[in-house]
């Protein structure tokens, strides 16, 4: 094996190690985020009524990012004592406030 081949082999091994390290770091970060989301769910689900919990489940299935956003805000409000119980109507109103208004466009044919 020539010296150039050895250098290539070493460089390839080094790149593989770096890539593996980066993947492991990403996996660790994902696991930490999932753990934090689970902790928030534990806090918030205790305050939900049965109907609100069902609505949250639907939201989580359809829009997981929005569900995490809702969890974070509600957990903060619960921990600060602003909210104690969340029923379905309260959750609906809260979701309406978070959803930006959609603008409608009317297209007229000339």
N, C-alpha and C positions, 0 to 999 in steps of 0.2 A: 504494500500500500504506500502510495506516495505521500509526501508531507502535505500536499494540498488536500488529498482525500481525508487525511486525519483531521485537518483543520475544519473541513466541512462537517465531518462526523461529530466533532466536539461542539461545533456551533449549533448543529441540528439538535443534539442532546440538550444543550443549554436552552434553546428555544422551547423544546418540549417541556423542560422543567419549569420554565417561566410561565408557559401556558397552563400547565397543571396547577401551579401555585395560584394563578389568577382565577382559575375555575373554582378552586377550593375556597378562595376568598369570597367569590360571588355566592357560592353555596352557603357559606357561613352567614353572610349578610342576609340572604333570603330567609334562612332559618330564624335569624334574630327578628326580622320584620314579621314573619308569621307568628312568632311567639308574642310579640307586642300586640298584634291584632287579636290574638286569642285572649290576651289579658283584658283588652278593651271590651271584647265581646262579653266576657264574664261580668264585667262591671255593668255594661249597658243592658244586657239581657235580663238582669234581675229587675230592672225598672220597667221593662216592657210588659204590656198586657198580652194576652194570647193572640189577639188580632194584630197588634203592632209587631209582635214577634214573627207572625206569618208574613206580614208586609215586608219586614226587614229581610226575611229569607228570600222572598221574590226579588227584592232589590239586589241582594247579594248575588243571586244567580244571574240576573240580567246585566247588572252594572257593578262589578266587584270594586272598581276604583271609587265609585261614588259611595258604596257601602262603607268602605274604610274611612272616607271623609266624614260621613255621618257619624260613624262610631267615635271618631276622635273628638268631634264637636260635642256630641252628647255625653261622652265620658267626662269631658272637661266640665260641662254644666252640672253633671251629677255630683262630681267630686267637690265642686265649689258650693253645692247646696242649692243651686238655682232650680233644679228639677228633681223631683222624687219619684214620680210615676209617669210613664209615657203610654198614652192610649193610642189607638189607631188614628183618630182624628188629629191628635197633636202631631203624630209622626207625618201624616199627610200634609198638614200645614207647614211643618218644618221643611219637608221635601220641596214644597212649592216655593218656599223662600230661597232655597238653594239653587233651584233650577232657573237659569236665566230666561227672560221672556223671549219667545220666538217672534221674529218679525215676519209678517205676512206680506207677500208681494202679489199685487194684482197685475196681470199682464193682459192688456187689451189689444185685440187685433184691429188694425186700421184698414 
